[in-house]
Amino acid sequence: MPSVCFYFQVHQPTRLRHYTVFDNDERYFDEGKNAAICKKVANKCYLPANRMLLKLIQQHQGRFRIAYSLTGVLLEQLERHSPEVLSTFHALAETGCVEFLGETYYHTLSFLYSRQEFVEQVKKHTELIQDLFGQTPKVFRNTELIYNNDLGLLIEAMGCFDAVVTEGADHILGYRSPNFVYQPKGCRRIKMLLKNYSLSDDIAFRFSNRQWAQWPLTAEKFSQWVNAVNGCGQTVNLFMDYETLGEHQWEDTGIFDFMRHLPGEILKHPDNNFKTPSEVVASYEPLGTVDVPHVISWADTERDLSAWLGNPMQSNALHELYRLEKKIKRANDPRILDDWRRLQTSDHFYYMCTKYFADGDVHKYFNPYDSPYDSYINFMNVLDHLQRRCASHQTPIVAHSPAQAGAAARVAVPV
């Protein structure tokens, strides 16, 4: 009996405005562009998809169940620019058939650079989901499904999650299937759900590709692939960006019609069902342990970090950003802290990616820059101004002894 587990990632960054070395404005983000993109995606994806999935839950009397991971920066933008989308997410939450996952509030790479900052962002995100939807997230997904053994151990140590989700990469599974529940290496309590990237990508990336041997993909055909898991799997984890519905795959490709028919086709088989991630975790015991010594992600063909750390520009920008953490927090200014955290959003470094080969089109999606180099220069101009703002908030120490004088000198070193 395979349980189909749908999880949708829903995120939009707060994009930077054009910022030169001569700028001295504390408004770093392009509110006009962010509002326009938010409304565009809301009309093409969020609103029609939410309404469709709500209708499917009602039509199948709760047998169709799904999960979302909504970033804090997206939810803030929906409140400002598309409140009607937020109301449809509330309606979905009220069905009892929708689960909201935990993640970093700002959709960041903080786990790789600052465990303290990572934990603070996860807690901030949990509080937001509790306030908006009355749910406490019990399953965690890291930004871009970035994961290794250390993340599993940290999530278990936090004590508030029952499971973590990540990519079912071939090189970590070997001969094993992603269609089972596993346990992270070194963990005793939490479980692990792995994305079935082949079936997920059939919908997310190959659906409209007329050169694909399986085109056109119908709900009946896809349900047959799910049925084939019977007897050799517990769960089919279909993890994808929500923008798959209507934005990456436009309405005229038939993606909405496909989704409207898919639950009914899958439920025709008496052994099939739909479960949220928490329900999958509660229903099945781990088949074994998964060892992920090196960091993986769900991005691109490599399933690694090269989309954000593949060149010196990205590495330098990230290093300089997180090098500021202590000074930022010592400044004790909520606006500076919020700006610094928005600069952590992974998209800023994705725009600096120079991989324009097989994955080039993906990296250009909603990219506000003409080149990765423009992105890097713009980001560093903003970061330089933020450093100067931060420095102006540092409180000098009045020295009364040689030891105190030495400490004051260290504090007074320019940022």
Contacts in CASP RR format, 6 or more apart in sequence:
PFRMAT RR
TARGET T0000
AUTHOR 0000-0000-0000
METHOD contacts of the structure
MODEL  1
MPSVCFYFQVHQPTRLRHYTVFDNDERYFDEGKNAAICKKVANKCYLPAN
RMLLKLIQQHQGRFRIAYSLTGVLLEQLERHSPEVLSTFHALAETGCVEF
LGETYYHTLSFLYSRQEFVEQVKKHTELIQDLFGQTPKVFRNTELIYNND
LGLLIEAMGCFDAVVTEGADHILGYRSPNFVYQPKGCRRIKMLLKNYSLS
DDIAFRFSNRQWAQWPLTAEKFSQWVNAVNGCGQTVNLFMDYETLGEHQW
EDTGIFDFMRHLPGEILKHPDNNFKTPSEVVASYEPLGTVDVPHVISWAD
TERDLSAWLGNPMQSNALHELYRLEKKIKRANDPRILDDWRRLQTSDHFY
YMCTKYFADGDVHKYFNPYDSPYDSYINFMNVLDHLQRRCASHQTPIVAH
SPAQAGAAARVAVPV
1 230 0 8 1.000
1 231 0 8 1.000
1 234 0 8 1.000
1 271 0 8 1.000
1 272 0 8 1.000
1 273 0 8 1.000
2 179 0 8 1.000
2 226 0 8 1.000
2 227 0 8 1.000
2 229 0 8 1.000
2 230 0 8 1.000
2 233 0 8 1.000
2 234 0 8 1.000
2 235 0 8 1.000
2 236 0 8 1.000
2 271 0 8 1.000
2 272 0 8 1.000
3 234 0 8 1.000
3 235 0 8 1.000
3 236 0 8 1.000
3 272 0 8 1.000
3 273 0 8 1.000
3 274 0 8 1.000
3 275 0 8 1.000
3 279 0 8 1.000
3 280 0 8 1.000
3 283 0 8 1.000
3 284 0 8 1.000
4 226 0 8 1.000
4 235 0 8 1.000
4 236 0 8 1.000
4 238 0 8 1.000
4 266 0 8 1.000
4 272 0 8 1.000
4 273 0 8 1.000
4 274 0 8 1.000
4 275 0 8 1.000
5 67 0 8 1.000
5 193 0 8 1.000
5 235 0 8 1.000
5 236 0 8 1.000
5 237 0 8 1.000
5 238 0 8 1.000
5 274 0 8 1.000
5 275 0 8 1.000
5 276 0 8 1.000
5 277 0 8 1.000
5 280 0 8 1.000
6 65 0 8 1.000
6 66 0 8 1.000
6 67 0 8 1.000
6 238 0 8 1.000
6 274 0 8 1.000
7 66 0 8 1.000
7 67 0 8 1.000
7 68 0 8 1.000
7 69 0 8 1.000
7 101 0 8 1.000
7 141 0 8 1.000
7 165 0 8 1.000
7 237 0 8 1.000
7 238 0 8 1.000
7 239 0 8 1.000
7 240 0 8 1.000
7 277 0 8 1.000
8 66 0 8 1.000
8 67 0 8 1.000
8 68 0 8 1.000
8 69 0 8 1.000
8 239 0 8 1.000
8 240 0 8 1.000
8 241 0 8 1.000
8 242 0 8 1.000
8 244 0 8 1.000
9 68 0 8 1.000
9 69 0 8 1.000
9 141 0 8 1.000
9 239 0 8 1.000
9 240 0 8 1.000
9 241 0 8 1.000
9 242 0 8 1.000
10 46 0 8 1.000
10 68 0 8 1.000
10 69 0 8 1.000
10 70 0 8 1.000
10 71 0 8 1.000
10 74 0 8 1.000
10 241 0 8 1.000
10 242 0 8 1.000
11 69 0 8 1.000
11 70 0 8 1.000
11 71 0 8 1.000
11 73 0 8 1.000
11 74 0 8 1.000
11 107 0 8 1.000
11 241 0 8 1.000
12 34 0 8 1.000
12 37 0 8 1.000
12 38 0 8 1.000
12 41 0 8 1.000
12 71 0 8 1.000
12 73 0 8 1.000
12 74 0 8 1.000
12 77 0 8 1.000
13 73 0 8 1.000
13 107 0 8 1.000
13 345 0 8 1.000
13 346 0 8 1.000
13 347 0 8 1.000
13 348 0 8 1.000
14 29 0 8 1.000
14 34 0 8 1.000
14 73 0 8 1.000
14 77 0 8 1.000
14 342 0 8 1.000
14 345 0 8 1.000
15 29 0 8 1.000
15 30 0 8 1.000
15 33 0 8 1.000
15 34 0 8 1.000
15 37 0 8 1.000
15 347 0 8 1.000
15 368 0 8 1.000
16 28 0 8 1.000
16 29 0 8 1.000
16 30 0 8 1.000
16 348 0 8 1.000
16 368 0 8 1.000
16 378 0 8 1.000
16 379 0 8 1.000
16 382 0 8 1.000
17 27 0 8 1.000
17 28 0 8 1.000
17 29 0 8 1.000
17 30 0 8 1.000
17 33 0 8 1.000
18 30 0 8 1.000
18 378 0 8 1.000
19 25 0 8 1.000
19 28 0 8 1.000
19 378 0 8 1.000
19 381 0 8 1.000
19 382 0 8 1.000
19 385 0 8 1.000
20 381 0 8 1.000
21 381 0 8 1.000
21 384 0 8 1.000
23 381 0 8 1.000
23 385 0 8 1.000
24 385 0 8 1.000
26 335 0 8 1.000
26 339 0 8 1.000
26 385 0 8 1.000
26 389 0 8 1.000
28 339 0 8 1.000
28 342 0 8 1.000
28 343 0 8 1.000
28 382 0 8 1.000
28 385 0 8 1.000
28 386 0 8 1.000
29 342 0 8 1.000
30 368 0 8 1.000
33 368 0 8 1.000
34 77 0 8 1.000
34 81 0 8 1.000
35 77 0 8 1.000
35 80 0 8 1.000
35 81 0 8 1.000
37 366 0 8 1.000
38 77 0 8 1.000
38 78 0 8 1.000
38 81 0 8 1.000
38 82 0 8 1.000
39 81 0 8 1.000
39 82 0 8 1.000
41 243 0 8 1.000
41 247 0 8 1.000
42 78 0 8 1.000
42 81 0 8 1.000
42 82 0 8 1.000
42 84 0 8 1.000
42 85 0 8 1.000
44 246 0 8 1.000
44 247 0 8 1.000
44 250 0 8 1.000
44 251 0 8 1.000
45 242 0 8 1.000
45 243 0 8 1.000
45 245 0 8 1.000
45 246 0 8 1.000
45 247 0 8 1.000
46 78 0 8 1.000
46 82 0 8 1.000
46 85 0 8 1.000
46 88 0 8 1.000
46 242 0 8 1.000
47 82 0 8 1.000
47 84 0 8 1.000
47 85 0 8 1.000
47 88 0 8 1.000
48 245 0 8 1.000
48 246 0 8 1.000
48 251 0 8 1.000
48 256 0 8 1.000
49 242 0 8 1.000
49 245 0 8 1.000
49 246 0 8 1.000
49 256 0 8 1.000
49 259 0 8 1.000
50 85 0 8 1.000
50 88 0 8 1.000
50 89 0 8 1.000
50 91 0 8 1.000
50 92 0 8 1.000
51 88 0 8 1.000
52 245 0 8 1.000
52 256 0 8 1.000
52 259 0 8 1.000
52 260 0 8 1.000
53 64 0 8 1.000
53 66 0 8 1.000
53 92 0 8 1.000
53 259 0 8 1.000
54 88 0 8 1.000
54 91 0 8 1.000
54 92 0 8 1.000
54 95 0 8 1.000
56 64 0 8 1.000
56 259 0 8 1.000
56 260 0 8 1.000
56 263 0 8 1.000
57 64 0 8 1.000
57 65 0 8 1.000
57 66 0 8 1.000
57 92 0 8 1.000
57 95 0 8 1.000
57 97 0 8 1.000
57 98 0 8 1.000
58 95 0 8 1.000
60 263 0 8 1.000
60 264 0 8 1.000
60 267 0 8 1.000
62 95 0 8 1.000
62 97 0 8 1.000
63 263 0 8 1.000
63 267 0 8 1.000
63 273 0 8 1.000
63 274 0 8 1.000
64 97 0 8 1.000
64 263 0 8 1.000
64 267 0 8 1.000
64 274 0 8 1.000
65 97 0 8 1.000
65 98 0 8 1.000
65 99 0 8 1.000
65 274 0 8 1.000
65 275 0 8 1.000
65 276 0 8 1.000
65 279 0 8 1.000
66 97 0 8 1.000
66 98 0 8 1.000
66 99 0 8 1.000
66 274 0 8 1.000
66 276 0 8 1.000
67 98 0 8 1.000
67 99 0 8 1.000
67 100 0 8 1.000
67 101 0 8 1.000
67 139 0 8 1.000
67 276 0 8 1.000
67 277 0 8 1.000
68 89 0 8 1.000
68 92 0 8 1.000
68 98 0 8 1.000
68 99 0 8 1.000
68 100 0 8 1.000
68 101 0 8 1.000
68 242 0 8 1.000
69 100 0 8 1.000
69 101 0 8 1.000
69 102 0 8 1.000
69 103 0 8 1.000
69 141 0 8 1.000
70 89 0 8 1.000
70 100 0 8 1.000
70 129 0 8 1.000
71 103 0 8 1.000
71 104 0 8 1.000
71 105 0 8 1.000
71 106 0 8 1.000
71 107 0 8 1.000
71 125 0 8 1.000
72 105 0 8 1.000
72 106 0 8 1.000
72 107 0 8 1.000
72 125 0 8 1.000
72 128 0 8 1.000
73 105 0 8 1.000
73 106 0 8 1.000
73 107 0 8 1.000
73 342 0 8 1.000
73 345 0 8 1.000
75 86 0 8 1.000
75 128 0 8 1.000
75 132 0 8 1.000
78 85 0 8 1.000
78 86 0 8 1.000
78 89 0 8 1.000
79 86 0 8 1.000
86 132 0 8 1.000
89 132 0 8 1.000
89 133 0 8 1.000
90 132 0 8 1.000
90 133 0 8 1.000
92 98 0 8 1.000
93 100 0 8 1.000
93 133 0 8 1.000
93 134 0 8 1.000
93 135 0 8 1.000
97 276 0 8 1.000
98 276 0 8 1.000
99 135 0 8 1.000
99 138 0 8 1.000
99 139 0 8 1.000
99 276 0 8 1.000
99 277 0 8 1.000
99 278 0 8 1.000
99 279 0 8 1.000
100 129 0 8 1.000
100 133 0 8 1.000
100 135 0 8 1.000
100 137 0 8 1.000
101 137 0 8 1.000
101 139 0 8 1.000
101 140 0 8 1.000
101 141 0 8 1.000
101 165 0 8 1.000
101 277 0 8 1.000
102 122 0 8 1.000
102 125 0 8 1.000
102 126 0 8 1.000
102 129 0 8 1.000
102 137 0 8 1.000
102 139 0 8 1.000
102 140 0 8 1.000
102 141 0 8 1.000
102 161 0 8 1.000
103 122 0 8 1.000
103 125 0 8 1.000
103 140 0 8 1.000
103 141 0 8 1.000
103 142 0 8 1.000
103 143 0 8 1.000
104 110 0 8 1.000
104 111 0 8 1.000
104 118 0 8 1.000
104 121 0 8 1.000
104 122 0 8 1.000
104 125 0 8 1.000
104 142 0 8 1.000
104 143 0 8 1.000
105 121 0 8 1.000
105 122 0 8 1.000
105 124 0 8 1.000
105 125 0 8 1.000
105 128 0 8 1.000
105 341 0 8 1.000
106 121 0 8 1.000
106 341 0 8 1.000
106 342 0 8 1.000
106 344 0 8 1.000
106 345 0 8 1.000
107 143 0 8 1.000
107 345 0 8 1.000
107 346 0 8 1.000
107 347 0 8 1.000
108 117 0 8 1.000
108 118 0 8 1.000
108 121 0 8 1.000
108 143 0 8 1.000
108 341 0 8 1.000
108 344 0 8 1.000
108 345 0 8 1.000
108 346 0 8 1.000
109 143 0 8 1.000
109 146 0 8 1.000
109 308 0 8 1.000
109 318 0 8 1.000
109 344 0 8 1.000
109 346 0 8 1.000
109 349 0 8 1.000
110 117 0 8 1.000
110 118 0 8 1.000
110 121 0 8 1.000
110 322 0 8 1.000
110 344 0 8 1.000
111 118 0 8 1.000
111 142 0 8 1.000
111 143 0 8 1.000
111 146 0 8 1.000
111 151 0 8 1.000
111 154 0 8 1.000
112 146 0 8 1.000
112 295 0 8 1.000
112 305 0 8 1.000
113 318 0 8 1.000
113 322 0 8 1.000
114 322 0 8 1.000
114 325 0 8 1.000
115 154 0 8 1.000
117 322 0 8 1.000
117 325 0 8 1.000
117 344 0 8 1.000
118 154 0 8 1.000
119 154 0 8 1.000
119 158 0 8 1.000
121 341 0 8 1.000
122 140 0 8 1.000
122 158 0 8 1.000
125 137 0 8 1.000
126 136 0 8 1.000
126 137 0 8 1.000
126 160 0 8 1.000
129 135 0 8 1.000
129 136 0 8 1.000
129 137 0 8 1.000
130 136 0 8 1.000
136 160 0 8 1.000
137 160 0 8 1.000
137 161 0 8 1.000
138 160 0 8 1.000
138 161 0 8 1.000
138 162 0 8 1.000
138 163 0 8 1.000
138 278 0 8 1.000
139 161 0 8 1.000
139 162 0 8 1.000
139 163 0 8 1.000
139 164 0 8 1.000
139 165 0 8 1.000
139 193 0 8 1.000
139 277 0 8 1.000
139 278 0 8 1.000
139 281 0 8 1.000
140 155 0 8 1.000
140 161 0 8 1.000
140 163 0 8 1.000
140 164 0 8 1.000
140 165 0 8 1.000
141 164 0 8 1.000
141 165 0 8 1.000
141 166 0 8 1.000
142 151 0 8 1.000
142 164 0 8 1.000
142 166 0 8 1.000
143 346 0 8 1.000
144 297 0 8 1.000
144 298 0 8 1.000
144 299 0 8 1.000
144 307 0 8 1.000
144 308 0 8 1.000
144 346 0 8 1.000
145 165 0 8 1.000
145 166 0 8 1.000
145 167 0 8 1.000
145 195 0 8 1.000
145 239 0 8 1.000
145 296 0 8 1.000
145 297 0 8 1.000
145 298 0 8 1.000
146 166 0 8 1.000
146 295 0 8 1.000
146 296 0 8 1.000
146 297 0 8 1.000
146 305 0 8 1.000
147 164 0 8 1.000
147 166 0 8 1.000
147 167 0 8 1.000
147 292 0 8 1.000
147 295 0 8 1.000
147 296 0 8 1.000
147 297 0 8 1.000
148 292 0 8 1.000
148 293 0 8 1.000
148 294 0 8 1.000
148 295 0 8 1.000
148 296 0 8 1.000
149 184 0 8 1.000
149 185 0 8 1.000
149 186 0 8 1.000
149 291 0 8 1.000
149 292 0 8 1.000
149 293 0 8 1.000
151 164 0 8 1.000
152 164 0 8 1.000
152 184 0 8 1.000
152 187 0 8 1.000
152 190 0 8 1.000
152 192 0 8 1.000
153 184 0 8 1.000
153 186 0 8 1.000
153 187 0 8 1.000
155 161 0 8 1.000
155 164 0 8 1.000
155 190 0 8 1.000
156 184 0 8 1.000
156 187 0 8 1.000
156 188 0 8 1.000
156 189 0 8 1.000
156 190 0 8 1.000
161 190 0 8 1.000
162 189 0 8 1.000
162 190 0 8 1.000
162 191 0 8 1.000
162 278 0 8 1.000
162 281 0 8 1.000
162 282 0 8 1.000
163 190 0 8 1.000
163 191 0 8 1.000
163 192 0 8 1.000
163 193 0 8 1.000
163 277 0 8 1.000
163 278 0 8 1.000
163 281 0 8 1.000
164 184 0 8 1.000
164 190 0 8 1.000
164 191 0 8 1.000
164 192 0 8 1.000
164 193 0 8 1.000
165 192 0 8 1.000
165 193 0 8 1.000
165 194 0 8 1.000
165 195 0 8 1.000
165 237 0 8 1.000
165 239 0 8 1.000
165 277 0 8 1.000
166 192 0 8 1.000
166 193 0 8 1.000
166 194 0 8 1.000
166 195 0 8 1.000
166 292 0 8 1.000
166 296 0 8 1.000
166 298 0 8 1.000
167 194 0 8 1.000
167 195 0 8 1.000
167 197 0 8 1.000
167 296 0 8 1.000
167 297 0 8 1.000
167 298 0 8 1.000
167 303 0 8 1.000
168 178 0 8 1.000
168 194 0 8 1.000
168 195 0 8 1.000
168 196 0 8 1.000
168 197 0 8 1.000
169 197 0 8 1.000
169 296 0 8 1.000
169 303 0 8 1.000
171 303 0 8 1.000
172 290 0 8 1.000
172 291 0 8 1.000
172 292 0 8 1.000
172 296 0 8 1.000
173 194 0 8 1.000
173 290 0 8 1.000
176 287 0 8 1.000
177 232 0 8 1.000
177 233 0 8 1.000
178 194 0 8 1.000
178 195 0 8 1.000
178 196 0 8 1.000
178 197 0 8 1.000
178 237 0 8 1.000
179 196 0 8 1.000
179 229 0 8 1.000
179 232 0 8 1.000
179 233 0 8 1.000
179 234 0 8 1.000
179 235 0 8 1.000
179 236 0 8 1.000
179 237 0 8 1.000
180 233 0 8 1.000
180 234 0 8 1.000
180 235 0 8 1.000
180 284 0 8 1.000
180 286 0 8 1.000
180 287 0 8 1.000
180 288 0 8 1.000
181 191 0 8 1.000
181 192 0 8 1.000
181 193 0 8 1.000
181 234 0 8 1.000
181 235 0 8 1.000
181 280 0 8 1.000
181 281 0 8 1.000
181 284 0 8 1.000
181 285 0 8 1.000
181 286 0 8 1.000
181 287 0 8 1.000
182 191 0 8 1.000
182 192 0 8 1.000
182 193 0 8 1.000
182 194 0 8 1.000
182 286 0 8 1.000
182 287 0 8 1.000
182 288 0 8 1.000
182 289 0 8 1.000
182 290 0 8 1.000
183 190 0 8 1.000
183 191 0 8 1.000
183 192 0 8 1.000
183 286 0 8 1.000
183 288 0 8 1.000
183 289 0 8 1.000
183 290 0 8 1.000
184 190 0 8 1.000
184 191 0 8 1.000
184 192 0 8 1.000
184 289 0 8 1.000
184 290 0 8 1.000
184 292 0 8 1.000
185 289 0 8 1.000
185 290 0 8 1.000
185 291 0 8 1.000
185 292 0 8 1.000
186 289 0 8 1.000
191 281 0 8 1.000
191 286 0 8 1.000
192 286 0 8 1.000
192 290 0 8 1.000
193 235 0 8 1.000
193 237 0 8 1.000
193 277 0 8 1.000
193 280 0 8 1.000
193 281 0 8 1.000
194 237 0 8 1.000
194 290 0 8 1.000
195 237 0 8 1.000
195 238 0 8 1.000
195 239 0 8 1.000
195 298 0 8 1.000
196 236 0 8 1.000
196 237 0 8 1.000
196 238 0 8 1.000
197 298 0 8 1.000
199 222 0 8 1.000
199 225 0 8 1.000
199 226 0 8 1.000
199 236 0 8 1.000
199 238 0 8 1.000
200 237 0 8 1.000
200 238 0 8 1.000
200 239 0 8 1.000
200 240 0 8 1.000
201 240 0 8 1.000
202 214 0 8 1.000
202 217 0 8 1.000
202 222 0 8 1.000
202 225 0 8 1.000
203 217 0 8 1.000
203 222 0 8 1.000
203 238 0 8 1.000
203 240 0 8 1.000
203 244 0 8 1.000
203 249 0 8 1.000
203 255 0 8 1.000
203 258 0 8 1.000
204 240 0 8 1.000
204 241 0 8 1.000
204 244 0 8 1.000
204 248 0 8 1.000
204 249 0 8 1.000
205 248 0 8 1.000
206 212 0 8 1.000
206 214 0 8 1.000
206 215 0 8 1.000
206 217 0 8 1.000
207 217 0 8 1.000
207 244 0 8 1.000
207 249 0 8 1.000
207 253 0 8 1.000
207 255 0 8 1.000
207 258 0 8 1.000
208 215 0 8 1.000
208 249 0 8 1.000
208 250 0 8 1.000
208 253 0 8 1.000
208 255 0 8 1.000
209 215 0 8 1.000
214 221 0 8 1.000
217 258 0 8 1.000
218 258 0 8 1.000
218 261 0 8 1.000
219 258 0 8 1.000
219 259 0 8 1.000
219 261 0 8 1.000
219 262 0 8 1.000
219 264 0 8 1.000
219 265 0 8 1.000
220 261 0 8 1.000
220 265 0 8 1.000
222 258 0 8 1.000
222 262 0 8 1.000
222 265 0 8 1.000
223 262 0 8 1.000
223 264 0 8 1.000
223 265 0 8 1.000
223 266 0 8 1.000
223 268 0 8 1.000
223 269 0 8 1.000
223 272 0 8 1.000
226 236 0 8 1.000
226 266 0 8 1.000
226 269 0 8 1.000
226 272 0 8 1.000
227 269 0 8 1.000
227 272 0 8 1.000
229 236 0 8 1.000
230 269 0 8 1.000
230 271 0 8 1.000
230 272 0 8 1.000
234 280 0 8 1.000
234 283 0 8 1.000
234 284 0 8 1.000
234 287 0 8 1.000
235 275 0 8 1.000
235 280 0 8 1.000
235 284 0 8 1.000
237 280 0 8 1.000
239 298 0 8 1.000
241 248 0 8 1.000
244 255 0 8 1.000
245 255 0 8 1.000
245 256 0 8 1.000
245 259 0 8 1.000
246 255 0 8 1.000
246 256 0 8 1.000
248 365 0 8 1.000
249 255 0 8 1.000
263 274 0 8 1.000
266 272 0 8 1.000
266 274 0 8 1.000
267 273 0 8 1.000
267 274 0 8 1.000
275 283 0 8 1.000
295 304 0 8 1.000
295 305 0 8 1.000
296 303 0 8 1.000
296 304 0 8 1.000
297 303 0 8 1.000
297 304 0 8 1.000
297 305 0 8 1.000
297 307 0 8 1.000
299 307 0 8 1.000
299 308 0 8 1.000
300 306 0 8 1.000
300 307 0 8 1.000
300 355 0 8 1.000
300 358 0 8 1.000
300 359 0 8 1.000
300 362 0 8 1.000
301 358 0 8 1.000
301 359 0 8 1.000
306 353 0 8 1.000
306 355 0 8 1.000
307 350 0 8 1.000
307 353 0 8 1.000
307 355 0 8 1.000
307 359 0 8 1.000
307 363 0 8 1.000
308 314 0 8 1.000
308 318 0 8 1.000
308 346 0 8 1.000
308 349 0 8 1.000
308 350 0 8 1.000
308 353 0 8 1.000
309 315 0 8 1.000
309 318 0 8 1.000
309 349 0 8 1.000
310 353 0 8 1.000
310 354 0 8 1.000
310 355 0 8 1.000
311 352 0 8 1.000
311 353 0 8 1.000
311 354 0 8 1.000
311 372 0 8 1.000
313 352 0 8 1.000
313 354 0 8 1.000
313 372 0 8 1.000
313 373 0 8 1.000
313 376 0 8 1.000
314 349 0 8 1.000
314 352 0 8 1.000
314 353 0 8 1.000
314 376 0 8 1.000
317 348 0 8 1.000
317 349 0 8 1.000
317 352 0 8 1.000
317 376 0 8 1.000
317 379 0 8 1.000
317 380 0 8 1.000
317 383 0 8 1.000
318 349 0 8 1.000
320 380 0 8 1.000
320 383 0 8 1.000
321 340 0 8 1.000
321 343 0 8 1.000
321 344 0 8 1.000
321 383 0 8 1.000
322 344 0 8 1.000
324 340 0 8 1.000
324 383 0 8 1.000
324 386 0 8 1.000
324 387 0 8 1.000
324 390 0 8 1.000
324 415 0 8 1.000
325 340 0 8 1.000
327 387 0 8 1.000
327 390 0 8 1.000
327 391 0 8 1.000
327 394 0 8 1.000
327 415 0 8 1.000
328 336 0 8 1.000
328 337 0 8 1.000
328 340 0 8 1.000
328 390 0 8 1.000
329 337 0 8 1.000
330 393 0 8 1.000
330 394 0 8 1.000
331 337 0 8 1.000
331 389 0 8 1.000
331 390 0 8 1.000
331 393 0 8 1.000
331 394 0 8 1.000
332 393 0 8 1.000
333 389 0 8 1.000
333 393 0 8 1.000
336 386 0 8 1.000
336 389 0 8 1.000
336 390 0 8 1.000
336 393 0 8 1.000
339 386 0 8 1.000
340 386 0 8 1.000
343 379 0 8 1.000
343 382 0 8 1.000
343 383 0 8 1.000
343 386 0 8 1.000
348 375 0 8 1.000
348 379 0 8 1.000
350 363 0 8 1.000
351 363 0 8 1.000
351 367 0 8 1.000
351 368 0 8 1.000
351 369 0 8 1.000
351 372 0 8 1.000
351 375 0 8 1.000
352 372 0 8 1.000
352 375 0 8 1.000
352 376 0 8 1.000
352 379 0 8 1.000
353 363 0 8 1.000
353 372 0 8 1.000
354 372 0 8 1.000
355 363 0 8 1.000
356 363 0 8 1.000
367 375 0 8 1.000
369 375 0 8 1.000
369 378 0 8 1.000
387 415 0 8 1.000
388 415 0 8 1.000
390 415 0 8 1.000
391 414 0 8 1.000
391 415 0 8 1.000
394 411 0 8 1.000
394 415 0 8 1.000
396 408 0 8 1.000
396 411 0 8 1.000
396 412 0 8 1.000
397 404 0 8 1.000
397 407 0 8 1.000
397 408 0 8 1.000
397 411 0 8 1.000
398 404 0 8 1.000
398 408 0 8 1.000
399 405 0 8 1.000
399 406 0 8 1.000
399 407 0 8 1.000
399 408 0 8 1.000
END
